[in-house]
C-alpha cells in the first residue's frame, strides 16, 4: 500500500512537467509519472510474490490521485482547458493513466510470477 501512496504523491508532483516545442506542450512529466507508478506497482507485487498486491498498490494510488483531483486547491487539472491545453492533457493522462499502468503491471506480474512447468 505504501508503494501506491508514494506513486500517487510523487506522480502528482511530477506529472505537470511539460516540454514546449513551439506552440505544442508535450506532457513528458505525465509519461514519466506513469512509468514511475507502473514500476512501483510491479516491484511491490514481485517483491511480495503476489500479483494481488500489485493491484492493491494501483488501487491505492488511483484513489489518492482521484481525491487530489477533486480538491478545491486542485493539484491536477483535468477536463479540457483553452488556457492551458498541455496542462489539462497531462492531468488527464495522469488521472486515467494510473488505471492503465495498474492493469499492465498486473498482467506483467502474473506472467512473471506464474509457476514454471518442468517436464
C-alpha positions, 0 to 999 in steps of 0.5 A: 500500500505504501508503494501506491501512496508514494506513486500517487504523491510523487506522480502528482508532483511530477506529472505537470512537467511539460516540454514546449516545442513551439506552440505544442506542450508535450506532457513528458512529466505525465509519461514519466509519472506513469512509468514511475507508478507502473514500476512501483506497482510491479516491484511491490507485487514481485517483491511480495510474490503476489500479483494481488498486491500489485493491484492493491498498490494501483488501487491505492494510488488511483484513489489518492490521485482521484481525491487530489483531483477533486480538491478545491486547491486542485493539484491536477487539472483535468477536463479540457482547458483553452488556457492551458491545453498541455496542462489539462492533457497531462492531468488527464493522462495522469488521472486515467493513466494510473488505471492503465499502468495498474492493469499492465503491471498486473498482467506483467506480474502474473506472467512473471510470477506464474509457476514454471512447468518442468517436464 
